[in-house]
Amino acid sequence: TQKTVDGPSNKDWRGGRAAGFNIIPSSTGAAK
């Protein structure tokens, strides 16, 4: 659903897509 992780956060989402989903938009607001 969230394609934002497809970028630089690809390694983050790999470790915890559900868990990182909450921190990803906060850490990478530009990805939104």
mmCIF file as Biopython writes it, N, C-alpha, C and O atoms, coordinates in Angstrom:
data_model
#
loop_
_atom_site.group_PDB
_atom_site.id
_atom_site.type_symbol
_atom_site.label_atom_id
_atom_site.label_alt_id
_atom_site.label_comp_id
_atom_site.label_asym_id
_atom_site.label_entity_id
_atom_site.label_seq_id
_atom_site.pdbx_PDB_ins_code
_atom_site.Cartn_x
_atom_site.Cartn_y
_atom_site.Cartn_z
_atom_site.occupancy
_atom_site.B_iso_or_equiv
_atom_site.auth_seq_id
_atom_site.auth_asym_id
_atom_site.pdbx_PDB_model_num
ATOM 1   N N  . THR A ? 1  ? 0.842  -1.195 0.000  1.0 0.0 1  A 1 
ATOM 2   C CA . THR A ? 1  ? 0.000  0.000  0.000  1.0 0.0 1  A 1 
ATOM 3   C C  . THR A ? 1  ? 0.880  1.249  0.000  1.0 0.0 1  A 1 
ATOM 4   O O  . THR A ? 1  ? 0.663  2.163  -0.796 1.0 0.0 1  A 1 
ATOM 5   N N  . GLN A ? 2  ? 1.865  1.287  0.886  1.0 0.0 2  A 1 
ATOM 6   C CA . GLN A ? 2  ? 2.767  2.444  0.952  1.0 0.0 2  A 1 
ATOM 7   C C  . GLN A ? 2  ? 3.965  2.226  0.050  1.0 0.0 2  A 1 
ATOM 8   O O  . GLN A ? 2  ? 4.811  1.375  0.328  1.0 0.0 2  A 1 
ATOM 9   N N  . LYS A ? 3  ? 4.039  2.981  -1.016 1.0 0.0 3  A 1 
ATOM 10  C CA . LYS A ? 3  ? 5.137  2.829  -1.962 1.0 0.0 3  A 1 
ATOM 11  C C  . LYS A ? 3  ? 6.327  3.685  -1.539 1.0 0.0 3  A 1 
ATOM 12  O O  . LYS A ? 3  ? 7.376  3.656  -2.182 1.0 0.0 3  A 1 
ATOM 13  N N  . THR A ? 4  ? 6.166  4.442  -0.466 1.0 0.0 4  A 1 
ATOM 14  C CA . THR A ? 4  ? 7.232  5.332  -0.001 1.0 0.0 4  A 1 
ATOM 15  C C  . THR A ? 4  ? 8.462  4.522  0.397  1.0 0.0 4  A 1 
ATOM 16  O O  . THR A ? 4  ? 9.593  4.982  0.245  1.0 0.0 4  A 1 
ATOM 17  N N  . VAL A ? 5  ? 8.232  3.319  0.906  1.0 0.0 5  A 1 
ATOM 18  C CA . VAL A ? 5  ? 9.333  2.479  1.362  1.0 0.0 5  A 1 
ATOM 19  C C  . VAL A ? 5  ? 10.129 1.947  0.184  1.0 0.0 5  A 1 
ATOM 20  O O  . VAL A ? 5  ? 11.210 1.384  0.356  1.0 0.0 5  A 1 
ATOM 21  N N  . ASP A ? 6  ? 9.594  2.127  -1.004 1.0 0.0 6  A 1 
ATOM 22  C CA . ASP A ? 6  ? 10.253 1.630  -2.204 1.0 0.0 6  A 1 
ATOM 23  C C  . ASP A ? 6  ? 11.561 2.374  -2.462 1.0 0.0 6  A 1 
ATOM 24  O O  . ASP A ? 6  ? 12.415 1.909  -3.217 1.0 0.0 6  A 1 
ATOM 25  N N  . GLY A ? 7  ? 11.704 3.528  -1.828 1.0 0.0 7  A 1 
ATOM 26  C CA . GLY A ? 7  ? 12.898 4.349  -2.044 1.0 0.0 7  A 1 
ATOM 27  C C  . GLY A ? 7  ? 14.013 4.013  -1.075 1.0 0.0 7  A 1 
ATOM 28  O O  . GLY A ? 7  ? 14.369 2.846  -0.913 1.0 0.0 7  A 1 
ATOM 29  N N  . PRO A ? 8  ? 14.562 5.024  -0.433 1.0 0.0 8  A 1 
ATOM 30  C CA . PRO A ? 8  ? 15.686 4.865  0.495  1.0 0.0 8  A 1 
ATOM 31  C C  . PRO A ? 8  ? 15.288 4.103  1.756  1.0 0.0 8  A 1 
ATOM 32  O O  . PRO A ? 8  ? 16.147 3.575  2.463  1.0 0.0 8  A 1 
ATOM 33  N N  . SER A ? 9  ? 14.010 4.047  2.033  1.0 0.0 9  A 1 
ATOM 34  C CA . SER A ? 9  ? 13.539 3.365  3.238  1.0 0.0 9  A 1 
ATOM 35  C C  . SER A ? 9  ? 13.293 1.889  2.966  1.0 0.0 9  A 1 
ATOM 36  O O  . SER A ? 9  ? 12.715 1.184  3.793  1.0 0.0 9  A 1 
ATOM 37  N N  . ASN A ? 10 ? 13.732 1.427  1.803  1.0 0.0 10 A 1 
ATOM 38  C CA . ASN A ? 10 ? 13.488 0.030  1.428  1.0 0.0 10 A 1 
ATOM 39  C C  . ASN A ? 10 ? 14.120 -0.923 2.429  1.0 0.0 10 A 1 
ATOM 40  O O  . ASN A ? 10 ? 13.587 -2.004 2.679  1.0 0.0 10 A 1 
ATOM 41  N N  . LYS A ? 11 ? 15.250 -0.531 3.005  1.0 0.0 11 A 1 
ATOM 42  C CA . LYS A ? 11 ? 15.910 -1.392 3.983  1.0 0.0 11 A 1 
ATOM 43  C C  . LYS A ? 11 ? 15.198 -1.322 5.330  1.0 0.0 11 A 1 
ATOM 44  O O  . LYS A ? 11 ? 15.244 -2.265 6.120  1.0 0.0 11 A 1 
ATOM 45  N N  . ASP A ? 12 ? 14.543 -0.197 5.580  1.0 0.0 12 A 1 
ATOM 46  C CA . ASP A ? 12 ? 13.825 -0.033 6.844  1.0 0.0 12 A 1 
ATOM 47  C C  . ASP A ? 12 ? 12.531 -0.841 6.842  1.0 0.0 12 A 1 
ATOM 48  O O  . ASP A ? 12 ? 12.197 -1.522 7.812  1.0 0.0 12 A 1 
ATOM 49  N N  . TRP A ? 13 ? 11.817 -0.746 5.727  1.0 0.0 13 A 1 
ATOM 50  C CA . TRP A ? 13 ? 10.534 -1.436 5.644  1.0 0.0 13 A 1 
ATOM 51  C C  . TRP A ? 13 ? 10.750 -2.946 5.656  1.0 0.0 13 A 1 
ATOM 52  O O  . TRP A ? 13 ? 9.872  -3.712 6.054  1.0 0.0 13 A 1 
ATOM 53  N N  . ARG A ? 14 ? 11.934 -3.355 5.212  1.0 0.0 14 A 1 
ATOM 54  C CA . ARG A ? 14 ? 12.248 -4.790 5.159  1.0 0.0 14 A 1 
ATOM 55  C C  . ARG A ? 14 ? 12.314 -5.351 6.577  1.0 0.0 14 A 1 
ATOM 56  O O  . ARG A ? 14 ? 11.850 -6.462 6.836  1.0 0.0 14 A 1 
ATOM 57  N N  . GLY A ? 15 ? 12.886 -4.585 7.482  1.0 0.0 15 A 1 
ATOM 58  C CA . GLY A ? 15 ? 13.023 -5.055 8.863  1.0 0.0 15 A 1 
ATOM 59  C C  . GLY A ? 15 ? 11.695 -4.984 9.597  1.0 0.0 15 A 1 
ATOM 60  O O  . GLY A ? 15 ? 11.384 -5.848 10.417 1.0 0.0 15 A 1 
ATOM 61  N N  . GLY A ? 16 ? 10.924 -3.967 9.307  1.0 0.0 16 A 1 
ATOM 62  C CA . GLY A ? 16 ? 9.635  -3.837 9.996  1.0 0.0 16 A 1 
ATOM 63  C C  . GLY A ? 16 ? 8.707  -2.934 9.220  1.0 0.0 16 A 1 
ATOM 64  O O  . GLY A ? 16 ? 8.623  -1.737 9.492  1.0 0.0 16 A 1 
ATOM 65  N N  . ARG A ? 17 ? 8.014  -3.499 8.263  1.0 0.0 17 A 1 
ATOM 66  C CA . ARG A ? 17 ? 7.116  -2.704 7.421  1.0 0.0 17 A 1 
ATOM 67  C C  . ARG A ? 17 ? 5.974  -2.118 8.261  1.0 0.0 17 A 1 
ATOM 68  O O  . ARG A ? 17 ? 5.660  -0.933 8.150  1.0 0.0 17 A 1 
ATOM 69  N N  . ALA A ? 18 ? 5.364  -2.948 9.090  1.0 0.0 18 A 1 
ATOM 70  C CA . ALA A ? 18 ? 4.258  -2.476 9.918  1.0 0.0 18 A 1 
ATOM 71  C C  . ALA A ? 18 ? 4.762  -1.537 11.007 1.0 0.0 18 A 1 
ATOM 72  O O  . ALA A ? 18 ? 4.157  -0.501 11.285 1.0 0.0 18 A 1 
ATOM 73  N N  . ALA A ? 19 ? 5.878  -1.919 11.617 1.0 0.0 19 A 1 
ATOM 74  C CA . ALA A ? 19 ? 6.432  -1.116 12.706 1.0 0.0 19 A 1 
ATOM 75  C C  . ALA A ? 19 ? 7.047  0.172  12.160 1.0 0.0 19 A 1 
ATOM 76  O O  . ALA A ? 19 ? 6.885  1.246  12.740 1.0 0.0 19 A 1 
ATOM 77  N N  . GLY A ? 20 ? 7.749  0.049  11.043 1.0 0.0 20 A 1 
ATOM 78  C CA . GLY A ? 20 ? 8.410  1.210  10.456 1.0 0.0 20 A 1 
ATOM 79  C C  . GLY A ? 20 ? 7.427  2.134  9.766  1.0 0.0 20 A 1 
ATOM 80  O O  . GLY A ? 20 ? 7.719  3.305  9.524  1.0 0.0 20 A 1 
ATOM 81  N N  . PHE A ? 21 ? 6.264  1.597  9.453  1.0 0.0 21 A 1 
ATOM 82  C CA . PHE A ? 21 ? 5.246  2.406  8.769  1.0 0.0 21 A 1 
ATOM 83  C C  . PHE A ? 21 ? 4.897  3.644  9.583  1.0 0.0 21 A 1 
ATOM 84  O O  . PHE A ? 21 ? 4.549  4.687  9.029  1.0 0.0 21 A 1 
ATOM 85  N N  . ASN A ? 22 ? 4.993  3.520  10.895 1.0 0.0 22 A 1 
ATOM 86  C CA . ASN A ? 22 ? 4.654  4.641  11.764 1.0 0.0 22 A 1 
ATOM 87  C C  . ASN A ? 22 ? 5.794  5.646  11.866 1.0 0.0 22 A 1 
ATOM 88  O O  . ASN A ? 22 ? 5.563  6.840  12.058 1.0 0.0 22 A 1 
ATOM 89  N N  . ILE A ? 23 ? 7.032  5.155  11.736 1.0 0.0 23 A 1 
ATOM 90  C CA . ILE A ? 23 ? 8.182  6.044  11.864 1.0 0.0 23 A 1 
ATOM 91  C C  . ILE A ? 23 ? 8.680  6.542  10.513 1.0 0.0 23 A 1 
ATOM 92  O O  . ILE A ? 23 ? 9.314  7.594  10.427 1.0 0.0 23 A 1 
ATOM 93  N N  . ILE A ? 24 ? 8.392  5.787  9.466  1.0 0.0 24 A 1 
ATOM 94  C CA . ILE A ? 24 ? 8.848  6.159  8.118  1.0 0.0 24 A 1 
ATOM 95  C C  . ILE A ? 24 ? 8.324  7.541  7.699  1.0 0.0 24 A 1 
ATOM 96  O O  . ILE A ? 24 ? 9.114  8.388  7.282  1.0 0.0 24 A 1 
ATOM 97  N N  . PRO A ? 25 ? 7.020  7.783  7.800  1.0 0.0 25 A 1 
ATOM 98  C CA . PRO A ? 25 ? 6.475  9.087  7.409  1.0 0.0 25 A 1 
ATOM 99  C C  . PRO A ? 25 ? 7.001  10.207 8.296  1.0 0.0 25 A 1 
ATOM 100 O O  . PRO A ? 25 ? 7.051  11.365 7.880  1.0 0.0 25 A 1 
ATOM 101 N N  . SER A ? 26 ? 7.389  9.863  9.506  1.0 0.0 26 A 1 
ATOM 102 C CA . SER A ? 26 ? 7.896  10.868 10.438 1.0 0.0 26 A 1 
ATOM 103 C C  . SER A ? 26 ? 9.357  11.174 10.130 1.0 0.0 26 A 1 
ATOM 104 O O  . SER A ? 26 ? 9.796  12.321 10.210 1.0 0.0 26 A 1 
ATOM 105 N N  . SER A ? 27 ? 10.102 10.127 9.775  1.0 0.0 27 A 1 
ATOM 106 C CA . SER A ? 27 ? 11.523 10.300 9.490  1.0 0.0 27 A 1 
ATOM 107 C C  . SER A ? 27 ? 11.716 10.877 8.095  1.0 0.0 27 A 1 
ATOM 108 O O  . SER A ? 27 ? 12.585 11.721 7.877  1.0 0.0 27 A 1 
ATOM 109 N N  . THR A ? 28 ? 10.899 10.412 7.152  1.0 0.0 28 A 1 
ATOM 110 C CA . THR A ? 28 ? 11.024 10.883 5.771  1.0 0.0 28 A 1 
ATOM 111 C C  . THR A ? 28 ? 9.718  11.525 5.335  1.0 0.0 28 A 1 
ATOM 112 O O  . THR A ? 28 ? 8.930  10.920 4.608  1.0 0.0 28 A 1 
ATOM 113 N N  . GLY A ? 29 ? 9.496  12.736 5.778  1.0 0.0 29 A 1 
ATOM 114 C CA . GLY A ? 29 ? 8.264  13.442 5.433  1.0 0.0 29 A 1 
ATOM 115 C C  . GLY A ? 29 ? 8.210  13.732 3.944  1.0 0.0 29 A 1 
ATOM 116 O O  . GLY A ? 29 ? 7.128  13.865 3.372  1.0 0.0 29 A 1 
ATOM 117 N N  . ALA A ? 30 ? 9.374  13.830 3.314  1.0 0.0 30 A 1 
ATOM 118 C CA . ALA A ? 30 ? 9.438  14.140 1.884  1.0 0.0 30 A 1 
ATOM 119 C C  . ALA A ? 30 ? 8.904  12.975 1.065  1.0 0.0 30 A 1 
ATOM 120 O O  . ALA A ? 30 ? 8.383  13.162 -0.035 1.0 0.0 30 A 1 
ATOM 121 N N  . ALA A ? 31 ? 9.038  11.771 1.612  1.0 0.0 31 A 1 
ATOM 122 C CA . ALA A ? 31 ? 8.600  10.568 0.903  1.0 0.0 31 A 1 
ATOM 123 C C  . ALA A ? 31 ? 7.085  10.565 0.765  1.0 0.0 31 A 1 
ATOM 124 O O  . ALA A ? 31 ? 6.524  9.958  -0.147 1.0 0.0 31 A 1 
ATOM 125 N N  . LYS A ? 32 ? 6.441  11.258 1.696  1.0 0.0 32 A 1 
ATOM 126 C CA . LYS A ? 32 ? 4.990  11.311 1.672  1.0 0.0 32 A 1 
ATOM 127 C C  . LYS A ? 32 ? 4.543  12.073 0.427  1.0 0.0 32 A 1 
ATOM 128 O O  . LYS A ? 32 ? 3.344  12.240 0.203  1.0 0.0 32 A 1 
#
